Amino acid sequence: MAKAFAPGNISCVFKIITHTDPARMHSLGMGFTVQEGVEVTVSEHHETTVRFNKQRINFPTVRAVVNHLTQNIGIRGIKVNLTSPLPLGCGFGLSGAASLATAYAINELIDLKQDNEKLAMIAHIAEVENRTGLGDVCSQYHGGCLVKLKEGAPLVADTLPIPEQPIYYRYFGPIQTSEVLRNTEQTKRINHAADTALTALKKLTNTQINPEMLNDCFAVAKHFSVESGLLSDKRVIDTITQVETSGGVASMIMLGNGVFSTHAFDGATETQLSKNPARLI
């Protein structure tokens, strides 16, 4: 038996970088990891099974990682038990977290001696091939508040000097990442809005440390959510307005009908911006 953990990730801005090679398809943008995430326990089994919070689940991204790491080595199957207090499909990057933690745990379980970067790339490719995400694994591999600006390098990111601190969120429901990625007109609008956001974020990475940096990043994210056309759910719009009226900064979780904020608000759950990356436990 082996155990690993990977943090949840809240994506704030993303630009889709398409490529025929899944190892080079990814996203640019900005996001941050939180203290909650996915804990995985793996053990050898007569078949591969995946459970999420004790419920058996069809999780093709995790299965892809299992298949990649166990092919041609005589293992019949892996029992994968995932637990998380965060919801699937609501923009917390749980598919990436589950895949990355599973890769770390299997590597330990059967002593594959792969380094963490290789394991992270395996998890990233599984995400791309199953259309469940494009950039969460990079953030979860590094941990912290990150800006990704280098095209063609899925695991390269700049860490922003933003301290661990409380963040507040509320989710109202899921958005299917795969449906967004298939919509050509939607992705064009997203990438156009992202270019503006990335220019602003690049300027922020070149500025000196200041206590308003997180607020500035969240403001860029809010502008992106509007210009991309992704901010459309009235509950999300009204909640962001409520936060702004009370003096806070908020935006939409990408991709999910949810809100993250610097200030507490009605119905919010408190989490913590965390710098801890994925790891064995």
C-alpha positions, -999 to 999 in steps of 0.1 A, spaced: 0 0 0 12 36 -7 -4 70 -2 0 104 -18 -17 138 -17 -21 165 -43 -37 199 -36 -68 213 -53 -62 241 -77 -83 271 -85 -77 283 -120 -82 320 -125 -71 327 -161 -63 302 -189 -53 303 -225 -56 270 -245 -24 260 -263 -34 234 -288 -9 208 -302 -11 174 -318 13 161 -292 -5 158 -259 28 164 -241 28 199 -256 -8 208 -254 -15 227 -222 -27 261 -209 -11 294 -200 -26 316 -173 -28 319 -135 -40 299 -106 -33 289 -70 -34 257 -49 -54 253 -17 -49 233 14 -76 207 6 -70 183 -22 -71 146 -30 -56 119 -9 -50 86 -27 -43 51 -14 -32 24 -39 -26 -13 -36 -23 -43 -59 -55 -59 -69 -69 -86 -92 -84 -57 -113 -81 -20 -115 -109 -2 -96 -113 34 -87 -134 48 -58 -140 85 -49 -151 90 -13 -160 53 -11 -182 53 -42 -171 33 -73 -165 58 -101 -157 58 -138 -125 80 -138 -108 76 -172 -80 101 -164 -69 81 -133 -72 48 -152 -50 62 -179 -23 69 -154 -26 34 -139 -25 18 -173 6 38 -183 26 30 -152 16 -7 -149 17 -18 -185 41 -47 -194 52 -53 -158 29 -82 -149 5 -64 -125 -31 -74 -130 -47 -43 -115 -45 -15 -89 -71 -6 -63 -73 32 -62 -91 49 -33 -95 86 -36 -108 109 -9 -115 146 -9 -137 172 8 -138 191 -25 -164 184 -53 -156 169 -86 -163 189 -117 -166 223 -101 -132 239 -109 -109 226 -82 -87 206 -105 -96 173 -88 -90 153 -120 -55 166 -121 -49 162 -84 -63 126 -84 -41 117 -114 -10 132 -100 -14 117 -66 -21 83 -81 11 86 -102 32 94 -71 16 66 -51 19 39 -78 55 49 -83 62 43 -46 40 11 -45 58 -8 -72 92 10 -69 93 24 -105 120 49 -95 105 76 -118 112 112 -109 84 136 -100 86 156 -132 81 125 -153 52 114 -132 37 149 -135 40 147 -172 22 113 -173 -6 129 -153 -8 159 -175 -9 138 -207 -38 117 -192 -57 150 -185 -52 162 -221 -61 129 -237 -93 126 -216 -102 163 -220 -105 168 -182 -80 197 -179 -50 215 -194 -30 232 -166 -40 219 -131 -12 194 -129 15 220 -134 1 240 -104 -3 209 -83 33 198 -91 47 231 -79 22 245 -53 14 281 -46 2 310 -66 15 306 -101 16 323 -135 23 302 -166 37 322 -195 59 298 -215 42 281 -245 51 245 -252 63 238 -216 33 223 -196 52 221 -163 70 255 -163 56 282 -141 66 314 -123 58 315 -86 43 347 -74 55 360 -40 21 358 -24 19 344 11 -4 317 23 -37 333 34 -75 327 37 -95 324 5 -133 321 4 -152 302 -22 -187 289 -31 -196 266 -59 -231 264 -74 -226 236 -100 -202 221 -125 -192 231 -160 -180 203 -183 -144 211 -194 -146 188 -223 -176 207 -237 -158 240 -235 -127 226 -252 -148 213 -281 -165 246 -288 -143 264 -314 -160 298 -311 -159 297 -273 -122 288 -273 -114 316 -297 -131 341 -274 -114 326 -243 -79 329 -259 -85 365 -271 -95 375 -235 -65 355 -221 -40 374 -243 -50 406 -226 -49 390 -191 -15 374 -197 -1 408 -207 -13 422 -174 0 392 -154 34 394 -170 36 430 -158 27 419 -123 54 393 -123 80 420 -130 69 443 -102 82 444 -67 64 425 -39 34 445 -27 5 436 -4 -20 443 -32 -6 417 -56 -32 391 -49 -60 417 -53 -44 428 -86 -43 392 -99 -79 386 -89 -90 418 -107 -73 405 -139 -91 372 -134 -125 390 -131 -119 410 -163 -109 377 -181 -141 360 -168 -162 387 -183 -144 392 -216 -141 354 -223 -179 350 -220 -176 324 -193 -191 345 -166 -228 340 -173 -244 323 -143 -266 348 -125 -257 333 -91 -220 338 -98 -225 373 -111 -246 383 -81 -221 369 -56 -192 387 -72 -211 419 -71 -219 413 -34 -182 408 -26 -172 439 -45 -198 460 -28 -183 449 6 -148 460 -5 -134 426 -16 -121 412 -49 -137 381 -65 -139 362 -97 -153 330 -112 -136 296 -107 -123 283 -140 -140 261 -150 -170 258 -127 -200 279 -117 -184 291 -86 -167 321 -69 -134 327 -52 -128 358 -31 -105 377 -8 -134 383 16 -160 362 33 -195 363 18 -229 346 23 -227 309 18 -189 309 14 -165 282 26 -131 293 39 -99 276 26 -63 285 26 -40 294 -3 -13 268 2 23 265 -12 25 228 -5 28 207 -37 18 171 -44 37 146 -22 38 111 -7 22 108 27 
